[in-house]
C-alpha cells in the first residue's frame, strides 16, 4: 500500500476513534497487541480500514506519534 493511501486511511481511523471519545493510539495498540478488532470502532468503516492496513506500518505510526508527544 502506498504511503499516501496509508496516511489517508490511518488519519480517518484516528479521527473516527477520537470522535468516539477514546484514545486512538491506545485503541490501535490494543488491536495490534491482541488481534481483537473490537478495539476499533465500527463507525465510518474504521474496522474495515484498519484490517486493510499493514500491522508493521500501524506500529511505526504509533511509535512516530509517541515521539511527537501524541500532539495531533
Predicted model as a PDB file, atoms N, CA, C, CB and O in Angstrom, pLDDT in the B-factor column:
MODEL        1                                                                  
ATOM      1  N   UNK A   1       0.855  -1.175   0.000  1.00 59.00           N  
ATOM      2  CA  UNK A   1       0.000   0.000   0.000  1.00 59.00           C  
ATOM      3  C   UNK A   1       0.899   1.235   0.000  1.00 59.00           C  
ATOM      4  CB  UNK A   1      -0.972   0.000   1.231  1.00 59.00           C  
ATOM      5  O   UNK A   1       1.881   1.302   0.739  1.00 59.00           O  
ATOM      6  N   UNK A   2       0.561   2.175  -0.808  1.00 83.00           N  
ATOM      7  CA  UNK A   2       1.340   3.395  -0.891  1.00 83.00           C  
ATOM      8  C   UNK A   2       1.232   4.183   0.407  1.00 83.00           C  
ATOM      9  CB  UNK A   2       0.880   4.245  -2.076  1.00 83.00           C  
ATOM     10  O   UNK A   2       0.221   4.131   1.108  1.00 83.00           O  
ATOM     11  N   UNK A   3       2.305   4.919   0.709  1.00 91.00           N  
ATOM     12  CA  UNK A   3       2.323   5.695   1.941  1.00 91.00           C  
ATOM     13  C   UNK A   3       1.193   6.713   1.999  1.00 91.00           C  
ATOM     14  CB  UNK A   3       3.650   6.399   2.088  1.00 91.00           C  
ATOM     15  O   UNK A   3       0.611   6.930   3.062  1.00 91.00           O  
ATOM     16  N   UNK A   4       0.878   7.334   0.877  1.00 93.00           N  
ATOM     17  CA  UNK A   4      -0.194   8.331   0.843  1.00 93.00           C  
ATOM     18  C   UNK A   4      -1.528   7.700   1.207  1.00 93.00           C  
ATOM     19  CB  UNK A   4      -0.281   8.986  -0.541  1.00 93.00           C  
ATOM     20  O   UNK A   4      -2.299   8.264   1.983  1.00 93.00           O  
ATOM     21  N   UNK A   5      -1.796   6.535   0.647  1.00 94.00           N  
ATOM     22  CA  UNK A   5      -3.050   5.832   0.939  1.00 94.00           C  
ATOM     23  C   UNK A   5      -3.081   5.397   2.398  1.00 94.00           C  
ATOM     24  CB  UNK A   5      -3.221   4.607   0.011  1.00 94.00           C  
ATOM     25  O   UNK A   5      -4.109   5.510   3.066  1.00 94.00           O  
ATOM     26  N   UNK A   6      -1.950   4.898   2.890  1.00 96.00           N  
ATOM     27  CA  UNK A   6      -1.876   4.507   4.304  1.00 96.00           C  
ATOM     28  C   UNK A   6      -2.187   5.707   5.184  1.00 96.00           C  
ATOM     29  CB  UNK A   6      -0.476   3.931   4.650  1.00 96.00           C  
ATOM     30  O   UNK A   6      -3.002   5.612   6.101  1.00 96.00           O  
ATOM     31  N   UNK A   7      -1.541   6.836   4.910  1.00 95.00           N  
ATOM     32  CA  UNK A   7      -1.744   8.039   5.719  1.00 95.00           C  
ATOM     33  C   UNK A   7      -3.205   8.495   5.702  1.00 95.00           C  
ATOM     34  CB  UNK A   7      -0.842   9.167   5.218  1.00 95.00           C  
ATOM     35  O   UNK A   7      -3.742   8.909   6.730  1.00 95.00           O  
ATOM     36  N   UNK A   8      -3.835   8.419   4.553  1.00 96.00           N  
ATOM     37  CA  UNK A   8      -5.249   8.801   4.456  1.00 96.00           C  
ATOM     38  C   UNK A   8      -6.116   7.908   5.326  1.00 96.00           C  
ATOM     39  CB  UNK A   8      -5.727   8.734   3.003  1.00 96.00           C  
ATOM     40  O   UNK A   8      -6.948   8.385   6.098  1.00 96.00           O  
ATOM     41  N   UNK A   9      -5.907   6.601   5.188  1.00 97.00           N  
ATOM     42  CA  UNK A   9      -6.735   5.642   5.931  1.00 97.00           C  
ATOM     43  C   UNK A   9      -6.489   5.722   7.438  1.00 97.00           C  
ATOM     44  CB  UNK A   9      -6.462   4.222   5.439  1.00 97.00           C  
ATOM     45  O   UNK A   9      -7.438   5.717   8.222  1.00 97.00           O  
ATOM     46  N   UNK A  10      -5.219   5.795   7.844  1.00 97.00           N  
ATOM     47  CA  UNK A  10      -4.943   5.826   9.283  1.00 97.00           C  
ATOM     48  C   UNK A  10      -5.443   7.131   9.885  1.00 97.00           C  
ATOM     49  CB  UNK A  10      -3.431   5.654   9.556  1.00 97.00           C  
ATOM     50  O   UNK A  10      -5.902   7.144  11.027  1.00 97.00           O  
ATOM     51  N   UNK A  11      -5.363   8.224   9.143  1.00 96.00           N  
ATOM     52  CA  UNK A  11      -5.887   9.502   9.634  1.00 96.00           C  
ATOM     53  C   UNK A  11      -7.398   9.434   9.832  1.00 96.00           C  
ATOM     54  CB  UNK A  11      -5.533  10.636   8.660  1.00 96.00           C  
ATOM     55  O   UNK A  11      -7.926   9.944  10.820  1.00 96.00           O  
ATOM     56  N   UNK A  12      -8.081   8.808   8.895  1.00 97.00           N  
ATOM     57  CA  UNK A  12      -9.535   8.649   9.015  1.00 97.00           C  
ATOM     58  C   UNK A  12      -9.880   7.802  10.231  1.00 97.00           C  
ATOM     59  CB  UNK A  12     -10.120   8.011   7.739  1.00 97.00           C  
ATOM     60  O   UNK A  12     -10.815   8.115  10.969  1.00 97.00           O  
ATOM     61  N   UNK A  13      -9.129   6.733  10.436  1.00 98.00           N  
ATOM     62  CA  UNK A  13      -9.375   5.853  11.585  1.00 98.00           C  
ATOM     63  C   UNK A  13      -9.121   6.602  12.891  1.00 98.00           C  
ATOM     64  CB  UNK A  13      -8.481   4.591  11.508  1.00 98.00           C  
ATOM     65  O   UNK A  13      -9.929   6.528  13.817  1.00 98.00           O  
ATOM     66  N   UNK A  14      -8.014   7.317  12.967  1.00 97.00           N  
ATOM     67  CA  UNK A  14      -7.668   8.071  14.182  1.00 97.00           C  
ATOM     68  C   UNK A  14      -8.755   9.093  14.498  1.00 97.00           C  
ATOM     69  CB  UNK A  14      -6.298   8.781  14.016  1.00 97.00           C  
ATOM     70  O   UNK A  14      -9.193   9.199  15.644  1.00 97.00           O  
ATOM     71  N   UNK A  15      -9.189   9.838  13.498  1.00 97.00           N  
ATOM     72  CA  UNK A  15     -10.222  10.849  13.727  1.00 97.00           C  
ATOM     73  C   UNK A  15     -11.545  10.215  14.166  1.00 97.00           C  
ATOM     74  CB  UNK A  15     -10.437  11.677  12.459  1.00 97.00           C  
ATOM     75  O   UNK A  15     -12.250  10.767  15.010  1.00 97.00           O  
ATOM     76  N   UNK A  16     -11.873   9.074  13.601  1.00 98.00           N  
ATOM     77  CA  UNK A  16     -13.106   8.384  13.979  1.00 98.00           C  
ATOM     78  C   UNK A  16     -13.035   7.899  15.424  1.00 98.00           C  
ATOM     79  CB  UNK A  16     -13.371   7.201  13.035  1.00 98.00           C  
ATOM     80  O   UNK A  16     -14.002   8.036  16.172  1.00 98.00           O  
ATOM     81  N   UNK A  17     -11.901   7.338  15.817  1.00 98.00           N  
ATOM     82  CA  UNK A  17     -11.752   6.866  17.197  1.00 98.00           C  
ATOM     83  C   UNK A  17     -11.796   8.050  18.155  1.00 98.00           C  
ATOM     84  CB  UNK A  17     -10.428   6.076  17.373  1.00 98.00           C  
ATOM     85  O   UNK A  17     -12.429   7.974  19.209  1.00 98.00           O  
ATOM     86  N   UNK A  18     -11.127   9.146  17.795  1.00 97.00           N  
ATOM     87  CA  UNK A  18     -11.176  10.352  18.640  1.00 97.00           C  
ATOM     88  C   UNK A  18     -12.613  10.827  18.817  1.00 97.00           C  
ATOM     89  CB  UNK A  18     -10.317  11.482  18.028  1.00 97.00           C  
ATOM     90  O   UNK A  18     -13.004  11.245  19.907  1.00 97.00           O  
ATOM     91  N   UNK A  19     -13.396  10.762  17.748  1.00 97.00           N  
ATOM     92  CA  UNK A  19     -14.787  11.225  17.795  1.00 97.00           C  
ATOM     93  C   UNK A  19     -15.626  10.402  18.766  1.00 97.00           C  
ATOM     94  CB  UNK A  19     -15.408  11.168  16.404  1.00 97.00           C  
ATOM     95  O   UNK A  19     -16.642  10.883  19.269  1.00 97.00           O  
ATOM     96  N   UNK A  20     -15.212   9.166  19.034  1.00 97.00           N  
ATOM     97  CA  UNK A  20     -15.935   8.330  19.993  1.00 97.00           C  
ATOM     98  C   UNK A  20     -15.504   8.610  21.424  1.00 97.00           C  
ATOM     99  CB  UNK A  20     -15.724   6.859  19.672  1.00 97.00           C  
ATOM    100  O   UNK A  20     -16.075   8.062  22.367  1.00 97.00           O  
ATOM    101  N   UNK A  21     -14.488   9.470  21.589  1.00 97.00           N  
ATOM    102  CA  UNK A  21     -14.023   9.822  22.923  1.00 97.00           C  
ATOM    103  C   UNK A  21     -12.924   8.935  23.464  1.00 97.00           C  
ATOM    104  CB  UNK A  21     -15.154   9.794  23.853  1.00 97.00           C  
ATOM    105  O   UNK A  21     -12.603   8.996  24.651  1.00 97.00           O  
ATOM    106  N   UNK A  22     -12.348   8.117  22.614  1.00 97.00           N  
ATOM    107  CA  UNK A  22     -11.297   7.206  23.049  1.00 97.00           C  
ATOM    108  C   UNK A  22      -9.938   7.658  22.538  1.00 97.00           C  
ATOM    109  CB  UNK A  22     -11.592   5.785  22.574  1.00 97.00           C  
ATOM    110  O   UNK A  22      -9.854   8.473  21.620  1.00 97.00           O  
ATOM    111  N   UNK A  23      -8.887   7.135  23.127  1.00 96.00           N  
ATOM    112  CA  UNK A  23      -7.517   7.418  22.700  1.00 96.00           C  
ATOM    113  C   UNK A  23      -7.201   6.516  21.499  1.00 96.00           C  
ATOM    114  CB  UNK A  23      -6.487   7.186  23.879  1.00 96.00           C  
ATOM    115  O   UNK A  23      -7.092   5.300  21.658  1.00 96.00           O  
ATOM    116  N   UNK A  24      -7.056   7.088  20.316  1.00 96.00           N  
ATOM    117  CA  UNK A  24      -6.855   6.264  19.133  1.00 96.00           C  
ATOM    118  C   UNK A  24      -5.571   5.452  19.168  1.00 96.00           C  
ATOM    119  CB  UNK A  24      -6.859   7.125  17.920  1.00 96.00           C  
ATOM    120  O   UNK A  24      -5.524   4.349  18.622  1.00 96.00           O  
ATOM    121  N   UNK A  25      -4.533   5.977  19.800  1.00 95.00           N  
ATOM    122  CA  UNK A  25      -3.256   5.266  19.828  1.00 95.00           C  
ATOM    123  C   UNK A  25      -3.325   4.068  20.766  1.00 95.00           C  
ATOM    124  CB  UNK A  25      -2.124   6.208  20.257  1.00 95.00           C  
ATOM    125  O   UNK A  25      -2.754   3.016  20.478  1.00 95.00           O  
ATOM    126  N   UNK A  26      -4.018   4.223  21.879  1.00 96.00           N  
ATOM    127  CA  UNK A  26      -4.219   3.102  22.797  1.00 96.00           C  
ATOM    128  C   UNK A  26      -5.094   2.036  22.146  1.00 96.00           C  
ATOM    129  CB  UNK A  26      -4.856   3.585  24.117  1.00 96.00           C  
ATOM    130  O   UNK A  26      -4.849   0.839  22.301  1.00 96.00           O  
ATOM    131  N   UNK A  27      -6.108   2.475  21.422  1.00 97.00           N  
ATOM    132  CA  UNK A  27      -7.003   1.522  20.760  1.00 97.00           C  
ATOM    133  C   UNK A  27      -6.259   0.754  19.665  1.00 97.00           C  
ATOM    134  CB  UNK A  27      -8.226   2.254  20.163  1.00 97.00           C  
ATOM    135  O   UNK A  27      -6.401  -0.463  19.551  1.00 97.00           O  
ATOM    136  N   UNK A  28      -5.479   1.456  18.873  1.00 97.00           N  
ATOM    137  CA  UNK A  28      -4.701   0.788  17.822  1.00 97.00           C  
ATOM    138  C   UNK A  28      -3.675  -0.164  18.427  1.00 97.00           C  
ATOM    139  CB  UNK A  28      -3.997   1.827  16.930  1.00 97.00           C  
ATOM    140  O   UNK A  28      -3.480  -1.271  17.924  1.00 97.00           O  
ATOM    141  N   UNK A  29      -3.020   0.263  19.501  1.00 96.00           N  
ATOM    142  CA  UNK A  29      -2.043  -0.601  20.166  1.00 96.00           C  
ATOM    143  C   UNK A  29      -2.714  -1.849  20.735  1.00 96.00           C  
ATOM    144  CB  UNK A  29      -1.322   0.168  21.285  1.00 96.00           C  
ATOM    145  O   UNK A  29      -2.173  -2.951  20.637  1.00 96.00           O  
ATOM    146  N   UNK A  30      -3.885  -1.675  21.323  1.00 97.00           N  
ATOM    147  CA  UNK A  30      -4.622  -2.823  21.846  1.00 97.00           C  
ATOM    148  C   UNK A  30      -4.992  -3.798  20.749  1.00 97.00           C  
ATOM    149  CB  UNK A  30      -5.872  -2.365  22.565  1.00 97.00           C  
ATOM    150  O   UNK A  30      -4.888  -5.012  20.921  1.00 97.00           O  
ATOM    151  N   UNK A  31      -5.418  -3.265  19.633  1.00 98.00           N  
ATOM    152  CA  UNK A  31      -5.748  -4.117  18.477  1.00 98.00           C  
ATOM    153  C   UNK A  31      -4.518  -4.896  18.019  1.00 98.00           C  
ATOM    154  CB  UNK A  31      -6.304  -3.264  17.307  1.00 98.00           C  
ATOM    155  O   UNK A  31      -4.598  -6.101  17.782  1.00 98.00           O  
ATOM    156  N   UNK A  32      -3.385  -4.213  17.895  1.00 97.00           N  
ATOM    157  CA  UNK A  32      -2.173  -4.894  17.434  1.00 97.00           C  
ATOM    158  C   UNK A  32      -1.696  -5.926  18.444  1.00 97.00           C  
ATOM    159  CB  UNK A  32      -1.065  -3.881  17.166  1.00 97.00           C  
ATOM    160  O   UNK A  32      -1.246  -7.009  18.069  1.00 97.00           O  
ATOM    161  N   UNK A  33      -1.795  -5.593  19.715  1.00 97.00           N  
ATOM    162  CA  UNK A  33      -1.317  -6.489  20.773  1.00 97.00           C  
ATOM    163  C   UNK A  33      -2.143  -7.774  20.851  1.00 97.00           C  
ATOM    164  CB  UNK A  33      -1.351  -5.772  22.120  1.00 97.00           C  
ATOM    165  O   UNK A  33      -1.599  -8.861  21.045  1.00 97.00           O  
ATOM    166  N   UNK A  34      -3.461  -7.637  20.697  1.00 97.00           N  
ATOM    167  CA  UNK A  34      -4.339  -8.784  20.915  1.00 97.00           C  
ATOM    168  C   UNK A  34      -4.894  -9.405  19.634  1.00 97.00           C  
ATOM    169  CB  UNK A  34      -5.472  -8.375  21.785  1.00 97.00           C  
ATOM    170  O   UNK A  34      -5.283 -10.573  19.608  1.00 97.00           O  
ATOM    171  N   UNK A  35      -4.922  -8.598  18.578  1.00 96.00           N  
ATOM    172  CA  UNK A  35      -5.559  -9.070  17.348  1.00 96.00           C  
ATOM    173  C   UNK A  35      -7.072  -8.942  17.396  1.00 96.00           C  
ATOM    174  CB  UNK A  35      -5.182 -10.508  17.086  1.00 96.00           C  
ATOM    175  O   UNK A  35      -7.759  -9.362  16.464  1.00 96.00           O  
ATOM    176  N   UNK A  36      -7.602  -8.364  18.478  1.00 97.00           N  
ATOM    177  CA  UNK A  36      -9.036  -8.224  18.664  1.00 97.00           C  
ATOM    178  C   UNK A  36      -9.511  -6.925  18.015  1.00 97.00           C  
ATOM    179  CB  UNK A  36      -9.400  -8.252  20.168  1.00 97.00           C  
ATOM    180  O   UNK A  36      -9.215  -5.834  18.501  1.00 97.00           O  
ATOM    181  N   UNK A  37     -10.236  -7.052  16.933  1.00 97.00           N  
ATOM    182  CA  UNK A  37     -10.697  -5.892  16.165  1.00 97.00           C  
ATOM    183  C   UNK A  37     -11.720  -5.058  16.936  1.00 97.00           C  
ATOM    184  CB  UNK A  37     -11.301  -6.348  14.845  1.00 97.00           C  
ATOM    185  O   UNK A  37     -12.020  -3.931  16.543  1.00 97.00           O  
ATOM    186  N   UNK A  38     -12.256  -5.601  18.030  1.00 97.00           N  
ATOM    187  CA  UNK A  38     -13.230  -4.858  18.832  1.00 97.00           C  
ATOM    188  C   UNK A  38     -12.629  -3.595  19.444  1.00 97.00           C  
ATOM    189  CB  UNK A  38     -13.783  -5.746  19.934  1.00 97.00           C  
ATOM    190  O   UNK A  38     -13.372  -2.726  19.900  1.00 97.00           O  
ATOM    191  N   UNK A  39     -11.309  -3.474  19.464  1.00 97.00           N  
ATOM    192  CA  UNK A  39     -10.675  -2.245  19.930  1.00 97.00           C  
ATOM    193  C   UNK A  39     -10.973  -1.077  18.996  1.00 97.00           C  
ATOM    194  CB  UNK A  39      -9.168  -2.443  20.053  1.00 97.00           C  
ATOM    195  O   UNK A  39     -10.854   0.082  19.394  1.00 97.00           O  
ATOM    196  N   UNK A  40     -11.355  -1.372  17.776  1.00 98.00           N  
ATOM    197  CA  UNK A  40     -11.595  -0.346  16.767  1.00 98.00           C  
ATOM    198  C   UNK A  40     -13.099  -0.194  16.558  1.00 98.00           C  
ATOM    199  CB  UNK A  40     -10.882  -0.701  15.430  1.00 98.00           C  
ATOM    200  O   UNK A  40     -13.809  -1.181  16.368  1.00 98.00           O  
ATOM    201  N   UNK A  41     -13.575   1.038  16.593  1.00 97.00           N  
ATOM    202  CA  UNK A  41     -14.993   1.315  16.411  1.00 97.00           C  
ATOM    203  C   UNK A  41     -15.462   0.919  15.006  1.00 97.00           C  
ATOM    204  CB  UNK A  41     -15.277   2.799  16.665  1.00 97.00           C  
ATOM    205  O   UNK A  41     -14.677   0.872  14.059  1.00 97.00           O  
ATOM    206  N   UNK A  42     -16.739   0.642  14.905  1.00 97.00           N  
ATOM    207  CA  UNK A  42     -17.327   0.319  13.610  1.00 97.00           C  
ATOM    208  C   UNK A  42     -17.728   1.578  12.833  1.00 97.00           C  
ATOM    209  CB  UNK A  42     -18.539  -0.583  13.802  1.00 97.00           C  
ATOM    210  O   UNK A  42     -17.998   1.510  11.634  1.00 97.00           O  
ATOM    211  N   UNK A  43     -17.767   2.727  13.521  1.00 97.00           N  
ATOM    212  CA  UNK A  43     -18.182   3.968  12.868  1.00 97.00           C  
ATOM    213  C   UNK A  43     -17.293   4.262  11.657  1.00 97.00           C  
ATOM    214  CB  UNK A  43     -18.134   5.146  13.866  1.00 97.00           C  
ATOM    215  O   UNK A  43     -16.093   3.987  11.657  1.00 97.00           O  
ATOM    216  N   UNK A  44     -17.920   4.824  10.635  1.00 97.00           N  
ATOM    217  CA  UNK A  44     -17.215   5.239   9.417  1.00 97.00           C  
ATOM    218  C   UNK A  44     -16.338   4.135   8.821  1.00 97.00           C  
ATOM    219  CB  UNK A  44     -16.360   6.448   9.712  1.00 97.00           C  
ATOM    220  O   UNK A  44     -15.318   4.419   8.193  1.00 97.00           O  
ATOM    221  N   UNK A  45     -16.728   2.907   9.014  1.00 97.00           N  
ATOM    222  CA  UNK A  45     -15.993   1.750   8.481  1.00 97.00           C  
ATOM    223  C   UNK A  45     -14.559   1.676   8.986  1.00 97.00           C  
ATOM    224  CB  UNK A  45     -15.987   1.795   6.970  1.00 97.00           C  
ATOM    225  O   UNK A  45     -13.684   1.175   8.279  1.00 97.00           O  
ATOM    226  N   UNK A  46     -14.302   2.164  10.194  1.00 98.00           N  
ATOM    227  CA  UNK A  46     -12.940   2.178  10.732  1.00 98.00           C  
ATOM    228  C   UNK A  46     -12.357   0.769  10.835  1.00 98.00           C  
ATOM    229  CB  UNK A  46     -12.923   2.847  12.105  1.00 98.00           C  
ATOM    230  O   UNK A  46     -11.174   0.569  10.561  1.00 98.00           O  
ATOM    231  N   UNK A  47     -13.164  -0.192  11.222  1.00 97.00           N  
ATOM    232  CA  UNK A  47     -12.652  -1.566  11.331  1.00 97.00           C  
ATOM    233  C   UNK A  47     -12.194  -2.102   9.977  1.00 97.00           C  
ATOM    234  CB  UNK A  47     -13.729  -2.490  11.918  1.00 97.00           C  
ATOM    235  O   UNK A  47     -11.133  -2.718   9.868  1.00 97.00           O  
ATOM    236  N   UNK A  48     -12.983  -1.868   8.977  1.00 97.00           N  
ATOM    237  CA  UNK A  48     -12.625  -2.330   7.631  1.00 97.00           C  
ATOM    238  C   UNK A  48     -11.339  -1.674   7.161  1.00 97.00           C  
ATOM    239  CB  UNK A  48     -13.759  -2.037   6.637  1.00 97.00           C  
ATOM    240  O   UNK A  48     -10.492  -2.316   6.541  1.00 97.00           O  
ATOM    241  N   UNK A  49     -11.201  -0.396   7.461  1.00 97.00           N  
ATOM    242  CA  UNK A  49      -9.996   0.334   7.048  1.00 97.00           C  
ATOM    243  C   UNK A  49      -8.759  -0.221   7.755  1.00 97.00           C  
ATOM    244  CB  UNK A  49     -10.148   1.843   7.347  1.00 97.00           C  
ATOM    245  O   UNK A  49      -7.717  -0.414   7.128  1.00 97.00           O  
ATOM    246  N   UNK A  50      -8.875  -0.478   9.060  1.00 97.00           N  
ATOM    247  CA  UNK A  50      -7.734  -0.990   9.814  1.00 97.00           C  
ATOM    248  C   UNK A  50      -7.327  -2.370   9.315  1.00 97.00           C  
ATOM    249  CB  UNK A  50      -8.061  -1.047  11.309  1.00 97.00           C  
ATOM    250  O   UNK A  50      -6.137  -2.670   9.219  1.00 97.00           O  
ATOM    251  N   UNK A  51      -8.296  -3.198   9.001  1.00 96.00           N  
ATOM    252  CA  UNK A  51      -7.991  -4.547   8.521  1.00 96.00           C  
ATOM    253  C   UNK A  51      -7.180  -4.528   7.238  1.00 96.00           C  
ATOM    254  CB  UNK A  51      -9.268  -5.324   8.301  1.00 96.00           C  
ATOM    255  O   UNK A  51      -6.440  -5.471   6.962  1.00 96.00           O  
ATOM    256  N   UNK A  52      -7.309  -3.472   6.452  1.00 95.00           N  
ATOM    257  CA  UNK A  52      -6.577  -3.351   5.183  1.00 95.00           C  
ATOM    258  C   UNK A  52      -5.164  -2.814   5.368  1.00 95.00           C  
ATOM    259  CB  UNK A  52      -7.336  -2.447   4.232  1.00 95.00           C  
ATOM    260  O   UNK A  52      -4.362  -2.838   4.435  1.00 95.00           O  
ATOM    261  N   UNK A  53      -4.857  -2.333   6.566  1.00 97.00           N  
ATOM    262  CA  UNK A  53      -3.557  -1.718   6.804  1.00 97.00           C  
ATOM    263  C   UNK A  53      -2.548  -2.728   7.325  1.00 97.00           C  
ATOM    264  CB  UNK A  53      -3.692  -0.567   7.785  1.00 97.00           C  
ATOM    265  O   UNK A  53      -2.896  -3.666   8.043  1.00 97.00           O  
ATOM    266  N   UNK A  54      -1.302  -2.520   6.953  1.00 96.00           N  
ATOM    267  CA  UNK A  54      -0.207  -3.377   7.384  1.00 96.00           C  
ATOM    268  C   UNK A  54       0.093  -3.121   8.865  1.00 96.00           C  
ATOM    269  CB  UNK A  54       1.056  -3.132   6.515  1.00 96.00           C  
ATOM    270  O   UNK A  54       0.274  -1.976   9.279  1.00 96.00           O  
ATOM    271  N   UNK A  55       0.144  -4.187   9.651  1.00 96.00           N  
ATOM    272  CA  UNK A  55       0.361  -4.063  11.091  1.00 96.00           C  
ATOM    273  C   UNK A  55       1.692  -3.376  11.406  1.00 96.00           C  
ATOM    274  CB  UNK A  55       0.319  -5.440  11.747  1.00 96.00           C  
ATOM    275  O   UNK A  55       1.765  -2.575  12.338  1.00 96.00           O  
ATOM    276  N   UNK A  56       2.730  -3.675  10.651  1.00 97.00           N  
ATOM    277  CA  UNK A  56       4.036  -3.055  10.887  1.00 97.00           C  
ATOM    278  C   UNK A  56       3.967  -1.549  10.668  1.00 97.00           C  
ATOM    279  CB  UNK A  56       5.101  -3.673   9.969  1.00 97.00           C  
ATOM    280  O   UNK A  56       4.591  -0.783  11.403  1.00 97.00           O  
ATOM    281  N   UNK A  57       3.210  -1.124   9.660  1.00 97.00           N  
ATOM    282  CA  UNK A  57       3.064   0.310   9.406  1.00 97.00           C  
ATOM    283  C   UNK A  57       2.263   0.986  10.516  1.00 97.00           C  
ATOM    284  CB  UNK A  57       2.387   0.547   8.050  1.00 97.00           C  
ATOM    285  O   UNK A  57       2.548   2.122  10.894  1.00 97.00           O  
ATOM    286  N   UNK A  58       1.259   0.279  11.033  1.00 97.00           N  
ATOM    287  CA  UNK A  58       0.492   0.834  12.146  1.00 97.00           C  
ATOM    288  C   UNK A  58       1.402   1.011  13.356  1.00 97.00           C  
ATOM    289  CB  UNK A  58      -0.713  -0.078  12.497  1.00 97.00           C  
ATOM    290  O   UNK A  58       1.338   2.037  14.033  1.00 97.00           O  
ATOM    291  N   UNK A  59       2.247   0.023  13.632  1.00 96.00           N  
ATOM    292  CA  UNK A  59       3.187   0.118  14.753  1.00 96.00           C  
ATOM    293  C   UNK A  59       4.133   1.298  14.563  1.00 96.00           C  
ATOM    294  CB  UNK A  59       3.991  -1.188  14.900  1.00 96.00           C  
ATOM    295  O   UNK A  59       4.400   2.043  15.506  1.00 96.00           O  
ATOM    296  N   UNK A  60       4.635   1.467  13.351  1.00 95.00           N  
ATOM    297  CA  UNK A  60       5.519   2.601  13.068  1.00 95.00           C  
ATOM    298  C   UNK A  60       4.789   3.917  13.282  1.00 95.00           C  
ATOM    299  CB  UNK A  60       6.058   2.523  11.631  1.00 95.00           C  
ATOM    300  O   UNK A  60       5.351   4.867  13.827  1.00 95.00           O  
ATOM    301  N   UNK A  61       3.542   3.969  12.854  1.00 95.00           N  
ATOM    302  CA  UNK A  61       2.732   5.170  13.012  1.00 95.00           C  
ATOM    303  C   UNK A  61       2.569   5.509  14.491  1.00 95.00           C  
ATOM    304  CB  UNK A  61       1.358   4.986  12.347  1.00 95.00           C  
ATOM    305  O   UNK A  61       2.747   6.662  14.883  1.00 95.00           O  
ATOM    306  N   UNK A  62       2.233   4.520  15.312  1.00 95.00           N  
ATOM    307  CA  UNK A  62       2.044   4.744  16.744  1.00 95.00           C  
ATOM    308  C   UNK A  62       3.349   5.225  17.373  1.00 95.00           C  
ATOM    309  CB  UNK A  62       1.550   3.452  17.440  1.00 95.00           C  
ATOM    310  O   UNK A  62       3.347   6.179  18.151  1.00 95.00           O  
ATOM    311  N   UNK A  63       4.452   4.578  17.043  1.00 93.00           N  
ATOM    312  CA  UNK A  63       5.754   4.973  17.588  1.00 93.00           C  
ATOM    313  C   UNK A  63       6.105   6.398  17.174  1.00 93.00           C  
ATOM    314  CB  UNK A  63       6.852   4.002  17.121  1.00 93.00           C  
ATOM    315  O   UNK A  63       6.637   7.171  17.971  1.00 93.00           O  
ATOM    316  N   UNK A  64       5.808   6.735  15.944  1.00 90.00           N  
ATOM    317  CA  UNK A  64       6.079   8.083  15.438  1.00 90.00           C  
ATOM    318  C   UNK A  64       5.254   9.120  16.196  1.00 90.00           C  
ATOM    319  CB  UNK A  64       5.779   8.164  13.928  1.00 90.00           C  
ATOM    320  O   UNK A  64       5.762  10.184  16.551  1.00 90.00           O  
ATOM    321  N   UNK A  65       3.996   8.814  16.439  1.00 85.00           N  
ATOM    322  CA  UNK A  65       3.121   9.742  17.148  1.00 85.00           C  
ATOM    323  C   UNK A  65       3.551   9.886  18.603  1.00 85.00           C  
ATOM    324  CB  UNK A  65       1.665   9.272  17.069  1.00 85.00           C  
ATOM    325  O   UNK A  65       3.461  10.976  19.167  1.00 85.00           O  
ATOM    326  N   UNK A  66       4.018   8.796  19.219  1.00 76.00           N  
ATOM    327  CA  UNK A  66       4.510   8.878  20.594  1.00 76.00           C  
ATOM    328  C   UNK A  66       5.730   9.780  20.644  1.00 76.00           C  
ATOM    329  CB  UNK A  66       4.850   7.475  21.147  1.00 76.00           C  
ATOM    330  O   UNK A  66       5.915  10.540  21.595  1.00 76.00           O  
ATOM    331  N   UNK A  67       6.567   9.691  19.607  1.00 70.00           N  
ATOM    332  CA  UNK A  67       7.750  10.533  19.534  1.00 70.00           C  
ATOM    333  C   UNK A  67       7.407  12.004  19.404  1.00 70.00           C  
ATOM    334  CB  UNK A  67       8.608  10.112  18.380  1.00 70.00           C  
ATOM    335  O   UNK A  67       8.191  12.871  19.793  1.00 70.00           O  
ATOM    336  N   UNK A  68       6.236  12.282  18.859  1.00 75.00           N  
ATOM    337  CA  UNK A  68       5.772  13.662  18.717  1.00 75.00           C  
ATOM    338  C   UNK A  68       4.999  14.116  19.956  1.00 75.00           C  
ATOM    339  CB  UNK A  68       4.892  13.801  17.467  1.00 75.00           C  
ATOM    340  O   UNK A  68       4.515  15.246  20.016  1.00 75.00           O  
ATOM    341  N   UNK A  69       4.890  13.245  20.922  1.00 65.00           N  
ATOM    342  CA  UNK A  69       4.132  13.584  22.122  1.00 65.00           C  
ATOM    343  C   UNK A  69       2.633  13.449  21.917  1.00 65.00           C  
ATOM    344  CB  UNK A  69       4.458  14.988  22.559  1.00 65.00           C  
ATOM    345  O   UNK A  69       1.845  14.023  22.668  1.00 65.00           O  
ATOM    346  N   UNK A  70       2.237  12.690  20.899  1.00 52.00           N  
ATOM    347  CA  UNK A  70       0.820  12.480  20.585  1.00 52.00           C  
ATOM    348  C   UNK A  70       0.078  13.815  20.456  1.00 52.00           C  
ATOM    349  CB  UNK A  70       0.157  11.609  21.670  1.00 52.00           C  
ATOM    350  O   UNK A  70      -1.044  13.970  20.939  1.00 52.00           O  
ATOM    351  N   UNK A  71       0.720  14.750  19.808  1.00 48.00           N  
ATOM    352  CA  UNK A  71       0.182  16.108  19.741  1.00 48.00           C  
ATOM    353  C   UNK A  71      -0.922  16.319  18.719  1.00 48.00           C  
ATOM    354  CB  UNK A  71       1.273  17.043  19.448  1.00 48.00           C  
ATOM    355  O   UNK A  71      -1.477  17.416  18.650  1.00 48.00           O  
ATOM    356  N   UNK A  72      -1.250  15.345  17.949  1.00 44.00           N  
ATOM    357  CA  UNK A  72      -2.273  15.539  16.903  1.00 44.00           C  
ATOM    358  C   UNK A  72      -3.640  15.594  17.449  1.00 44.00           C  
ATOM    359  CB  UNK A  72      -2.209  14.460  15.892  1.00 44.00           C  
ATOM    360  O   UNK A  72      -4.600  15.753  16.695  1.00 44.00           O  
TER     361      UNK A  72                                                      
ENDMDL                                                                          
END                                                                             
